[in-house]
Amino acid sequence: MGDVNQIDYDPTVSEDQKTIFATSLVTSLAPYKSVMYVLFRFPCVCQKDRRGYYEFLYQDCSLLSVGFIATCILVFVQFLLFGVNLWGILLNFPAVGPVYDYEVNQILTNISKLDARAMELYVLQRNLVPVLILLSAMITATVGNISMYRLRYFACDYLTFWTAAVEQLRIDAAYGLATKMVWFVGLYFIFLFLLTLFAVVQFAPVTTGTLSIFCMMLTRCFDPAINKPIYLHDQFVWIRASTSILILYVFINSKCFIILYFWNCKLLKNAFSVWNNRLERVVHRGEAMSSRIEKVANRTGYDHLFKDHCCLLDLIEGTDHLFASVINSFYSCQIVSLCFEFFHAWRSQDDMAQFPGARKFDGIVMACHFIQSLLFLLLVSLAASAVSHEAIGGLEIIRRKGLLGHKEEDELQFMTSMYVSYTGHFETGLTAGGYSSMNKEFLVALFGSIICYFIILFQFTPSLVFRDAFLLENLLTSNLTDRRFLLDRTEGSYNPYNIGVTFTFEMSKFATEFQPNATDYWDFLHSFDFLSFVNESEALLPM
């Protein structure tokens, strides 16, 4: 409670400044609103009514509301297509069709459906972890969008209630929060910029491979042909560019309401800190003997303290109701995403993997993603647990005072009412809609679960490469693979240190001997015997 004296009520403020605390609250939300208005992710419009008080409104026919609905539909359609096509690839339904060469405008009769199926599974398994990460983000985004659309009017009423509550309680709950929001929103968009930069420069197979598999996931049910990303190479570059925008928007959707939840937690924490400080002054420092005028001005009368306490509990209840679905889907999916992000970063450095060293740079990309996800989870969890810690902090103040000894009637009623409030069957803190108490115990259990899942995942150590020997042989011996390198088409052209399917022990030696030009490099690739190398390297793979 180090800053409570700075954010508590200042009796020198004139009555004309009746919205000073609400203005501070709205200002602290400005960094979030500025970005989310542009992206149509925040449909609530903030304005002042005729009395000069702030209110948040959802206007059905406004550009923000129409854009919000449209983007919700966009994300939902992506999620639907992604899920349908993922099952389509796993079940091969509809079956992969004939391979069509768009360069010569004819069907290739020498490429069997089995070859095409092998290619499809190969690309999927190489990008399986990005698929799981994208699926987790889409689930979180879809659940958040549905929940926020369903509660759009309540969200506006709740934010309006906040602006009225801080004036009634006379608490600057948003003290110092604007800077934190700038950092919080800014750091996340810096991470998104890094992802974009990695994809533009084709930094690692996972960056461009993710774009390819995402494009396939959106179109397979309409045309189940793996050859499109191979033969439409020039056009596919632009397709992947547009796909990258969709992926970035999915990531933004998955976090936009979590950022709002973080802001709300900080407000609650500050408000409870001020209230606890007032309670401490009244119960243990003799302010109960102050004049009634001073009590009214400082909100330190017993009646004020109890009413303010009930108001804060209403704000907690409103937070749980508004963000219950959002926060539950976030934690469920973020745990899965964290585990596979760390696993991919670690597994990509394994020297025993197929084509050793081929995915070293994947570890850098996944490490950035893992750090971002972990930091996000940690900050949100700490903010929520801080609310519960401050909310229950008043009980310790009341307990130290006790009910023994002589007390005035109003003091005794206040102490009894507070005991009932704290020790009743209602949770004093955030509960994510009643599913779990968002306190420090939850934080410990959360990271304990993540570590447990890590251990289980490492014990199974699923491969990041294609291991079906029969389909792999079809893939490597097909005429199509001899003519076109599948991964070059789906993951881009890389230097010898980073190319996926063509990076071998021999290539490592080749790369250290001389720096090839483009012609020498492709001549070397075409002359390389894939099948003989795979047969030799299979013995080195962990079973």
WOBELMO-V553214 format. One record per residue. N is the residue number from 0. RES is the residue in one small letter. SS is DSSP state (H for helix, E for strand, - for the rest). PSI is psi as a letter, one per 30 degrees, with the letter a starting at -180 (999 if undefined). OMEGA is omega in whole degrees, -180 to 180 (* if undefined). Layout:
n=N res=RES ss=SS psi=PSI omega=OMEGA
n=N res=RES ss=SS psi=PSI omega=OMEGA
This chain:
n=0 res=m ss=- psi=h omega=-174
n=1 res=g ss=- psi=f omega=-174
n=2 res=d ss=- psi=g omega=-172
n=3 res=v ss=H psi=e omega=179
n=4 res=n ss=H psi=f omega=179
n=5 res=q ss=H psi=f omega=-176
n=6 res=i ss=H psi=g omega=177
n=7 res=d ss=- psi=l omega=-175
n=8 res=y ss=- psi=k omega=177
n=9 res=d ss=- psi=j omega=-176
n=10 res=p ss=- psi=f omega=180
n=11 res=t ss=- psi=f omega=179
n=12 res=v ss=- psi=k omega=-178
n=13 res=s ss=- psi=l omega=180
n=14 res=e ss=- psi=f omega=179
n=15 res=d ss=- psi=f omega=179
n=16 res=q ss=- psi=h omega=-172
n=17 res=k ss=- psi=f omega=180
n=18 res=t ss=- psi=g omega=-176
n=19 res=i ss=H psi=e omega=-179
n=20 res=f ss=H psi=e omega=177
n=21 res=a ss=H psi=e omega=177
n=22 res=t ss=H psi=e omega=177
n=23 res=s ss=H psi=e omega=180
n=24 res=l ss=H psi=e omega=-180
n=25 res=v ss=H psi=e omega=179
n=26 res=t ss=H psi=e omega=180
n=27 res=s ss=H psi=f omega=179
n=28 res=l ss=H psi=f omega=-175
n=29 res=a ss=H psi=e omega=179
n=30 res=p ss=H psi=e omega=179
n=31 res=y ss=H psi=e omega=-178
n=32 res=k ss=H psi=e omega=-176
n=33 res=s ss=H psi=e omega=-179
n=34 res=v ss=H psi=e omega=-174
n=35 res=m ss=H psi=f omega=173
n=36 res=y ss=H psi=e omega=-180
n=37 res=v ss=H psi=e omega=-177
n=38 res=l ss=- psi=g omega=-180
n=39 res=f ss=- psi=h omega=-179
n=40 res=r ss=- psi=f omega=180
n=41 res=f ss=- psi=j omega=-171
n=42 res=p ss=- psi=f omega=-175
n=43 res=c ss=- psi=k omega=179
n=44 res=v ss=E psi=k omega=180
n=45 res=c ss=E psi=k omega=179
n=46 res=q ss=E psi=l omega=178
n=47 res=k ss=E psi=k omega=177
n=48 res=d ss=- psi=a omega=-176
n=49 res=r ss=- psi=f omega=179
n=50 res=r ss=- psi=f omega=180
n=51 res=g ss=- psi=g omega=179
n=52 res=y ss=- psi=k omega=180
n=53 res=y ss=E psi=k omega=173
n=54 res=e ss=E psi=k omega=177
n=55 res=f ss=E psi=k omega=-176
n=56 res=l ss=E psi=k omega=170
n=57 res=y ss=- psi=j omega=-177
n=58 res=q ss=- psi=j omega=-171
n=59 res=d ss=- psi=e omega=-175
n=60 res=c ss=- psi=g omega=-179
n=61 res=s ss=- psi=l omega=179
n=62 res=l ss=H psi=e omega=-179
n=63 res=l ss=H psi=e omega=-178
n=64 res=s ss=H psi=e omega=178
n=65 res=v ss=H psi=e omega=178
n=66 res=g ss=H psi=e omega=179
n=67 res=f ss=H psi=e omega=179
n=68 res=i ss=H psi=e omega=-179
n=69 res=a ss=H psi=e omega=-180
n=70 res=t ss=H psi=e omega=174
n=71 res=c ss=H psi=e omega=178
n=72 res=i ss=H psi=e omega=179
n=73 res=l ss=H psi=e omega=-180
n=74 res=v ss=H psi=e omega=179
n=75 res=f ss=H psi=e omega=179
n=76 res=v ss=H psi=e omega=176
n=77 res=q ss=H psi=e omega=180
n=78 res=f ss=H psi=e omega=-180
n=79 res=l ss=H psi=e omega=179
n=80 res=l ss=H psi=e omega=180
n=81 res=f ss=H psi=e omega=180
n=82 res=g ss=H psi=e omega=-180
n=83 res=v ss=H psi=e omega=-178
n=84 res=n ss=H psi=f omega=175
n=85 res=l ss=H psi=e omega=176
n=86 res=w ss=H psi=e omega=178
n=87 res=g ss=H psi=e omega=178
n=88 res=i ss=H psi=e omega=-178
n=89 res=l ss=H psi=e omega=-178
n=90 res=l ss=H psi=f omega=-176
n=91 res=n ss=- psi=h omega=178
n=92 res=f ss=- psi=k omega=-7
n=93 res=p ss=- psi=l omega=-175
n=94 res=a ss=- psi=k omega=179
n=95 res=v ss=- psi=k omega=-175
n=96 res=g ss=- psi=a omega=180
n=97 res=p ss=- psi=k omega=-178
n=98 res=v ss=- psi=k omega=-176
n=99 res=y ss=E psi=k omega=179
n=100 res=d ss=E psi=j omega=-177
n=101 res=y ss=- psi=f omega=179
n=102 res=e ss=- psi=e omega=180
n=103 res=v ss=- psi=g omega=177
n=104 res=n ss=- psi=h omega=176
n=105 res=q ss=E psi=l omega=177
n=106 res=i ss=E psi=k omega=179
n=107 res=l ss=- psi=j omega=-178
n=108 res=t ss=- psi=f omega=-178
n=109 res=n ss=- psi=f omega=178
n=110 res=i ss=- psi=j omega=-177
n=111 res=s ss=- psi=l omega=175
n=112 res=k ss=H psi=f omega=178
n=113 res=l ss=H psi=e omega=176
n=114 res=d ss=H psi=e omega=-180
n=115 res=a ss=H psi=e omega=178
n=116 res=r ss=H psi=e omega=178
n=117 res=a ss=H psi=e omega=178
n=118 res=m ss=H psi=e omega=-179
n=119 res=e ss=H psi=e omega=180
n=120 res=l ss=H psi=e omega=180
n=121 res=y ss=H psi=e omega=179
n=122 res=v ss=H psi=e omega=180
n=123 res=l ss=H psi=e omega=-176
n=124 res=q ss=H psi=e omega=176
n=125 res=r ss=H psi=f omega=-177
n=126 res=n ss=- psi=g omega=-176
n=127 res=l ss=H psi=e omega=180
n=128 res=v ss=H psi=e omega=174
n=129 res=p ss=H psi=e omega=177
n=130 res=v ss=H psi=e omega=179
n=131 res=l ss=H psi=e omega=178
n=132 res=i ss=H psi=e omega=178
n=133 res=l ss=H psi=e omega=179
n=134 res=l ss=H psi=e omega=177
n=135 res=s ss=H psi=e omega=179
n=136 res=a ss=H psi=e omega=-180
n=137 res=m ss=H psi=e omega=178
n=138 res=i ss=H psi=e omega=179
n=139 res=t ss=H psi=e omega=-179
n=140 res=a ss=H psi=e omega=-178
n=141 res=t ss=H psi=e omega=178
n=142 res=v ss=H psi=e omega=179
n=143 res=g ss=H psi=e omega=180
n=144 res=n ss=H psi=e omega=180
n=145 res=i ss=H psi=e omega=-180
n=146 res=s ss=H psi=e omega=-177
n=147 res=m ss=H psi=e omega=176
n=148 res=y ss=H psi=e omega=180
n=149 res=r ss=H psi=e omega=-177
n=150 res=l ss=- psi=g omega=-174
n=151 res=r ss=H psi=e omega=179
n=152 res=y ss=H psi=e omega=177
n=153 res=f ss=H psi=e omega=180
n=154 res=a ss=H psi=e omega=178
n=155 res=c ss=H psi=e omega=179
n=156 res=d ss=H psi=e omega=-179
n=157 res=y ss=H psi=e omega=179
n=158 res=l ss=H psi=e omega=175
n=159 res=t ss=H psi=e omega=177
n=160 res=f ss=H psi=e omega=177
n=161 res=w ss=H psi=e omega=-179
n=162 res=t ss=H psi=e omega=177
n=163 res=a ss=H psi=e omega=-176
n=164 res=a ss=H psi=e omega=-178
n=165 res=v ss=H psi=f omega=175
n=166 res=e ss=H psi=e omega=179
n=167 res=q ss=H psi=e omega=180
n=168 res=l ss=H psi=f omega=-178
n=169 res=r ss=- psi=h omega=-179
n=170 res=i ss=- psi=k omega=174
n=171 res=d ss=- psi=i omega=-175
n=172 res=a ss=- psi=f omega=-178
n=173 res=a ss=- psi=g omega=-178
n=174 res=y ss=- psi=k omega=178
n=175 res=g ss=- psi=g omega=-174
n=176 res=l ss=H psi=f omega=-179
n=177 res=a ss=H psi=e omega=179
n=178 res=t ss=H psi=e omega=179
n=179 res=k ss=H psi=e omega=179
n=180 res=m ss=H psi=e omega=177
n=181 res=v ss=H psi=e omega=179
n=182 res=w ss=H psi=e omega=-176
n=183 res=f ss=H psi=e omega=179
n=184 res=v ss=H psi=e omega=-178
n=185 res=g ss=H psi=e omega=-180
n=186 res=l ss=H psi=e omega=-180
n=187 res=y ss=H psi=e omega=180
n=188 res=f ss=H psi=f omega=171
n=189 res=i ss=H psi=e omega=176
n=190 res=f ss=H psi=e omega=178
n=191 res=l ss=H psi=e omega=176
n=192 res=f ss=H psi=e omega=178
n=193 res=l ss=H psi=e omega=177
n=194 res=l ss=H psi=e omega=179
n=195 res=t ss=H psi=e omega=179
n=196 res=l ss=H psi=e omega=178
n=197 res=f ss=H psi=e omega=-179
n=198 res=a ss=H psi=e omega=-178
n=199 res=v ss=H psi=e omega=-178
n=200 res=v ss=- psi=g omega=-179
n=201 res=q ss=- psi=h omega=-173
n=202 res=f ss=- psi=e omega=-176
n=203 res=a ss=- psi=l omega=179
n=204 res=p ss=H psi=e omega=-175
n=205 res=v ss=H psi=f omega=-176
n=206 res=t ss=H psi=e omega=180
n=207 res=t ss=H psi=f omega=177
n=208 res=g ss=H psi=e omega=178
n=209 res=t ss=H psi=e omega=179
n=210 res=l ss=H psi=e omega=-180
n=211 res=s ss=H psi=e omega=-177
n=212 res=i ss=H psi=e omega=178
n=213 res=f ss=H psi=e omega=177
n=214 res=c ss=H psi=e omega=178
n=215 res=m ss=H psi=e omega=-178
n=216 res=m ss=H psi=f omega=-179
n=217 res=l ss=H psi=f omega=-172
n=218 res=t ss=H psi=f omega=-171
n=219 res=r ss=- psi=e omega=-177
n=220 res=c ss=- psi=f omega=179
n=221 res=f ss=- psi=e omega=-179
n=222 res=d ss=- psi=i omega=-177
n=223 res=p ss=- psi=i omega=-179
n=224 res=a ss=- psi=j omega=179
n=225 res=i ss=- psi=f omega=-174
n=226 res=n ss=- psi=f omega=-178
n=227 res=k ss=H psi=e omega=178
n=228 res=p ss=H psi=f omega=180
n=229 res=i ss=H psi=e omega=-173
n=230 res=y ss=H psi=e omega=176
n=231 res=l ss=- psi=h omega=-171
n=232 res=h ss=H psi=e omega=-178
n=233 res=d ss=H psi=e omega=178
n=234 res=q ss=H psi=e omega=-176
n=235 res=f ss=H psi=f omega=175
n=236 res=v ss=H psi=e omega=179
n=237 res=w ss=H psi=e omega=177
n=238 res=i ss=H psi=e omega=178
n=239 res=r ss=H psi=e omega=178
n=240 res=a ss=H psi=e omega=177
n=241 res=s ss=H psi=e omega=177
n=242 res=t ss=H psi=e omega=179
n=243 res=s ss=H psi=e omega=178
n=244 res=i ss=H psi=e omega=178
n=245 res=l ss=H psi=e omega=180
n=246 res=i ss=H psi=e omega=178
n=247 res=l ss=H psi=e omega=-180
n=248 res=y ss=H psi=e omega=175
n=249 res=v ss=H psi=e omega=179
n=250 res=f ss=H psi=e omega=178
n=251 res=i ss=H psi=e omega=178
n=252 res=n ss=H psi=e omega=-177
n=253 res=s ss=H psi=f omega=-176
n=254 res=k ss=H psi=f omega=-171
n=255 res=c ss=H psi=e omega=-178
n=256 res=f ss=H psi=f omega=174
n=257 res=i ss=H psi=e omega=176
n=258 res=i ss=H psi=e omega=177
n=259 res=l ss=H psi=e omega=176
n=260 res=y ss=H psi=e omega=177
n=261 res=f ss=H psi=e omega=178
n=262 res=w ss=H psi=e omega=-180
n=263 res=n ss=H psi=e omega=178
n=264 res=c ss=H psi=e omega=179
n=265 res=k ss=H psi=e omega=176
n=266 res=l ss=H psi=e omega=-180
n=267 res=l ss=H psi=e omega=-180
n=268 res=k ss=H psi=e omega=179
n=269 res=n ss=H psi=e omega=-179
n=270 res=a ss=H psi=e omega=179
n=271 res=f ss=H psi=e omega=177
n=272 res=s ss=H psi=e omega=179
n=273 res=v ss=H psi=e omega=-179
n=274 res=w ss=H psi=e omega=178
n=275 res=n ss=H psi=e omega=178
n=276 res=n ss=H psi=e omega=177
n=277 res=r ss=H psi=e omega=179
n=278 res=l ss=H psi=e omega=178
n=279 res=e ss=H psi=e omega=-179
n=280 res=r ss=H psi=e omega=-178
n=281 res=v ss=H psi=e omega=-172
n=282 res=v ss=H psi=e omega=-172
n=283 res=h ss=H psi=f omega=-175
n=284 res=r ss=- psi=g omega=170
n=285 res=g ss=- psi=g omega=179
n=286 res=e ss=H psi=f omega=176
n=287 res=a ss=H psi=f omega=-179
n=288 res=m ss=H psi=g omega=-180
n=289 res=s ss=- psi=l omega=179
n=290 res=s ss=- psi=l omega=-178
n=291 res=r ss=H psi=e omega=179
n=292 res=i ss=H psi=e omega=179
n=293 res=e ss=H psi=e omega=179
n=294 res=k ss=H psi=e omega=179
n=295 res=v ss=H psi=e omega=-178
n=296 res=a ss=H psi=e omega=-176
n=297 res=n ss=H psi=g omega=-179
n=298 res=r ss=- psi=h omega=-178
n=299 res=t ss=- psi=g omega=173
n=300 res=g ss=- psi=l omega=-179
n=301 res=y ss=H psi=e omega=179
n=302 res=d ss=H psi=e omega=178
n=303 res=h ss=H psi=e omega=-178
n=304 res=l ss=H psi=e omega=-178
n=305 res=f ss=H psi=e omega=178
n=306 res=k ss=H psi=e omega=179
n=307 res=d ss=H psi=e omega=177
n=308 res=h ss=H psi=e omega=178
n=309 res=c ss=H psi=e omega=178
n=310 res=c ss=H psi=e omega=179
n=311 res=l ss=H psi=e omega=177
n=312 res=l ss=H psi=e omega=175
n=313 res=d ss=H psi=e omega=178
n=314 res=l ss=H psi=e omega=176
n=315 res=i ss=H psi=e omega=180
n=316 res=e ss=H psi=e omega=178
n=317 res=g ss=H psi=e omega=177
n=318 res=t ss=H psi=e omega=179
n=319 res=d ss=H psi=e omega=-178
n=320 res=h ss=H psi=e omega=-176
n=321 res=l ss=H psi=e omega=-171
n=322 res=f ss=H psi=g omega=-175
n=323 res=a ss=H psi=e omega=-178
n=324 res=s ss=H psi=e omega=-179
n=325 res=v ss=H psi=e omega=-174
n=326 res=i ss=H psi=e omega=178
n=327 res=n ss=H psi=e omega=177
n=328 res=s ss=H psi=e omega=179
n=329 res=f ss=H psi=e omega=-178
n=330 res=y ss=H psi=e omega=-179
n=331 res=s ss=H psi=e omega=-177
n=332 res=c ss=H psi=e omega=-177
n=333 res=q ss=H psi=e omega=178
n=334 res=i ss=H psi=e omega=178
n=335 res=v ss=H psi=e omega=-179
n=336 res=s ss=H psi=e omega=180
n=337 res=l ss=H psi=e omega=-178
n=338 res=c ss=H psi=e omega=-177
n=339 res=f ss=H psi=f omega=175
n=340 res=e ss=H psi=e omega=179
n=341 res=f ss=H psi=e omega=180
n=342 res=f ss=H psi=e omega=-180
n=343 res=h ss=H psi=e omega=179
n=344 res=a ss=H psi=e omega=-180
n=345 res=w ss=H psi=e omega=-175
n=346 res=r ss=H psi=e omega=-179
n=347 res=s ss=- psi=f omega=178
n=348 res=q ss=- psi=g omega=-177
n=349 res=d ss=- psi=k omega=-179
n=350 res=d ss=- psi=f omega=-180
n=351 res=m ss=- psi=g omega=180
n=352 res=a ss=- psi=l omega=178
n=353 res=q ss=- psi=k omega=-175
n=354 res=f ss=- psi=i omega=-174
n=355 res=p ss=- psi=k omega=178
n=356 res=g ss=- psi=f omega=-175
n=357 res=a ss=- psi=f omega=-174
n=358 res=r ss=- psi=h omega=-180
n=359 res=k ss=H psi=e omega=-177
n=360 res=f ss=H psi=f omega=173
n=361 res=d ss=H psi=e omega=-179
n=362 res=g ss=H psi=e omega=180
n=363 res=i ss=H psi=e omega=-179
n=364 res=v ss=H psi=e omega=-179
n=365 res=m ss=H psi=e omega=177
n=366 res=a ss=H psi=e omega=176
n=367 res=c ss=H psi=e omega=180
n=368 res=h ss=H psi=e omega=-180
n=369 res=f ss=H psi=e omega=-179
n=370 res=i ss=H psi=e omega=178
n=371 res=q ss=H psi=e omega=-178
n=372 res=s ss=H psi=e omega=180
n=373 res=l ss=H psi=e omega=179
n=374 res=l ss=H psi=e omega=179
n=375 res=f ss=H psi=e omega=-180
n=376 res=l ss=H psi=e omega=-178
n=377 res=l ss=H psi=e omega=-178
n=378 res=l ss=H psi=e omega=180
n=379 res=v ss=H psi=e omega=-179
n=380 res=s ss=H psi=e omega=179
n=381 res=l ss=H psi=e omega=179
n=382 res=a ss=H psi=e omega=180
n=383 res=a ss=H psi=e omega=180
n=384 res=s ss=H psi=e omega=178
n=385 res=a ss=H psi=e omega=177
n=386 res=v ss=H psi=e omega=180
n=387 res=s ss=H psi=e omega=180
n=388 res=h ss=H psi=e omega=180
n=389 res=e ss=H psi=e omega=-177
n=390 res=a ss=H psi=e omega=-179
n=391 res=i ss=H psi=f omega=-178
n=392 res=g ss=H psi=f omega=179
n=393 res=g ss=H psi=f omega=180
n=394 res=l ss=H psi=e omega=179
n=395 res=e ss=H psi=e omega=178
n=396 res=i ss=H psi=e omega=179
n=397 res=i ss=H psi=e omega=-177
n=398 res=r ss=H psi=e omega=-180
n=399 res=r ss=H psi=f omega=177
n=400 res=k ss=H psi=e omega=178
n=401 res=g ss=- psi=l omega=-180
n=402 res=l ss=- psi=f omega=-179
n=403 res=l ss=- psi=l omega=179
n=404 res=g ss=- psi=l omega=-178
n=405 res=h ss=- psi=k omega=179
n=406 res=k ss=- psi=k omega=174
n=407 res=e ss=- psi=l omega=-175
n=408 res=e ss=H psi=e omega=-179
n=409 res=d ss=H psi=e omega=178
n=410 res=e ss=H psi=e omega=-180
n=411 res=l ss=H psi=e omega=178
n=412 res=q ss=H psi=e omega=179
n=413 res=f ss=H psi=e omega=-178
n=414 res=m ss=H psi=e omega=179
n=415 res=t ss=H psi=e omega=179
n=416 res=s ss=H psi=e omega=180
n=417 res=m ss=H psi=e omega=176
n=418 res=y ss=H psi=e omega=-180
n=419 res=v ss=H psi=e omega=-179
n=420 res=s ss=H psi=e omega=-177
n=421 res=y ss=H psi=e omega=-173
n=422 res=t ss=H psi=g omega=178
n=423 res=g ss=- psi=a omega=-177
n=424 res=h ss=- psi=f omega=178
n=425 res=f ss=- psi=k omega=179
n=426 res=e ss=- psi=k omega=177
n=427 res=t ss=- psi=i omega=-176
n=428 res=g ss=- psi=l omega=180
n=429 res=l ss=- psi=k omega=-177
n=430 res=t ss=- psi=g omega=-178
n=431 res=a ss=- psi=h omega=180
n=432 res=g ss=- psi=g omega=179
n=433 res=g ss=- psi=g omega=-177
n=434 res=y ss=- psi=e omega=-179
n=435 res=s ss=- psi=k omega=178
n=436 res=s ss=- psi=k omega=-177
n=437 res=m ss=- psi=i omega=180
n=438 res=n ss=- psi=a omega=-177
n=439 res=k ss=H psi=e omega=176
n=440 res=e ss=H psi=e omega=177
n=441 res=f ss=H psi=e omega=-179
n=442 res=l ss=H psi=e omega=178
n=443 res=v ss=H psi=e omega=180
n=444 res=a ss=H psi=e omega=-179
n=445 res=l ss=H psi=e omega=-178
n=446 res=f ss=H psi=f omega=172
n=447 res=g ss=H psi=e omega=178
n=448 res=s ss=H psi=e omega=180
n=449 res=i ss=H psi=e omega=178
n=450 res=i ss=H psi=e omega=178
n=451 res=c ss=H psi=e omega=179
n=452 res=y ss=H psi=e omega=176
n=453 res=f ss=H psi=e omega=-178
n=454 res=i ss=H psi=e omega=179
n=455 res=i ss=H psi=e omega=-179
n=456 res=l ss=H psi=e omega=180
n=457 res=f ss=H psi=f omega=178
n=458 res=q ss=H psi=e omega=179
n=459 res=f ss=H psi=f omega=-180
n=460 res=t ss=- psi=i omega=176
n=461 res=p ss=- psi=k omega=-176
n=462 res=s ss=- psi=k omega=175
n=463 res=l ss=- psi=g omega=-177
n=464 res=v ss=- psi=l omega=-178
n=465 res=f ss=- psi=k omega=-173
n=466 res=r ss=- psi=f omega=179
n=467 res=d ss=- psi=j omega=-172
n=468 res=a ss=H psi=e omega=-177
n=469 res=f ss=H psi=e omega=179
n=470 res=l ss=H psi=e omega=178
n=471 res=l ss=H psi=e omega=178
n=472 res=e ss=H psi=e omega=177
n=473 res=n ss=H psi=e omega=-180
n=474 res=l ss=H psi=e omega=-173
n=475 res=l ss=H psi=f omega=-179
n=476 res=t ss=H psi=f omega=-179
n=477 res=s ss=- psi=l omega=179
n=478 res=n ss=H psi=e omega=-179
n=479 res=l ss=H psi=e omega=-179
n=480 res=t ss=H psi=e omega=177
n=481 res=d ss=H psi=e omega=-175
n=482 res=r ss=H psi=e omega=-177
n=483 res=r ss=- psi=k omega=177
n=484 res=f ss=- psi=j omega=-173
n=485 res=l ss=H psi=e omega=-175
n=486 res=l ss=H psi=f omega=174
n=487 res=d ss=H psi=e omega=-179
n=488 res=r ss=H psi=e omega=-178
n=489 res=t ss=H psi=f omega=-178
n=490 res=e ss=H psi=f omega=176
n=491 res=g ss=- psi=l omega=179
n=492 res=s ss=- psi=k omega=-177
n=493 res=y ss=- psi=l omega=174
n=494 res=n ss=- psi=l omega=-175
n=495 res=p ss=- psi=f omega=-179
n=496 res=y ss=- psi=f omega=-170
n=497 res=n ss=- psi=f omega=-176
n=498 res=i ss=- psi=k omega=-170
n=499 res=g ss=- psi=d omega=-171
n=500 res=v ss=- psi=f omega=-175
n=501 res=t ss=- psi=g omega=180
n=502 res=f ss=- psi=j omega=-177
n=503 res=t ss=- psi=l omega=175
n=504 res=f ss=H psi=e omega=180
n=505 res=e ss=H psi=e omega=-180
n=506 res=m ss=H psi=e omega=176
n=507 res=s ss=H psi=e omega=178
n=508 res=k ss=H psi=e omega=179
n=509 res=f ss=H psi=e omega=-177
n=510 res=a ss=H psi=e omega=-178
n=511 res=t ss=H psi=f omega=-178
n=512 res=e ss=H psi=e omega=179
n=513 res=f ss=- psi=l omega=177
n=514 res=q ss=- psi=j omega=-174
n=515 res=p ss=- psi=k omega=168
n=516 res=n ss=- psi=l omega=-173
n=517 res=a ss=H psi=e omega=-178
n=518 res=t ss=H psi=e omega=179
n=519 res=d ss=H psi=e omega=-176
n=520 res=y ss=H psi=e omega=-179
n=521 res=w ss=H psi=e omega=174
n=522 res=d ss=H psi=e omega=179
n=523 res=f ss=H psi=e omega=-179
n=524 res=l ss=H psi=e omega=-179
n=525 res=h ss=H psi=f omega=-179
n=526 res=s ss=H psi=f omega=-177
n=527 res=f ss=- psi=k omega=-178
n=528 res=d ss=- psi=j omega=-178
n=529 res=f ss=H psi=e omega=-171
n=530 res=l ss=H psi=e omega=180
n=531 res=s ss=H psi=e omega=179
n=532 res=f ss=H psi=e omega=180
n=533 res=v ss=H psi=e omega=179
n=534 res=n ss=H psi=e omega=179
n=535 res=e ss=H psi=e omega=-175
n=536 res=s ss=H psi=f omega=180
n=537 res=e ss=H psi=e omega=-179
n=538 res=a ss=H psi=f omega=-179
n=539 res=l ss=H psi=f omega=-175
n=540 res=l ss=- psi=k omega=175
n=541 res=p ss=- psi=k omega=-178
n=542 res=m ss=- psi=999 omega=*
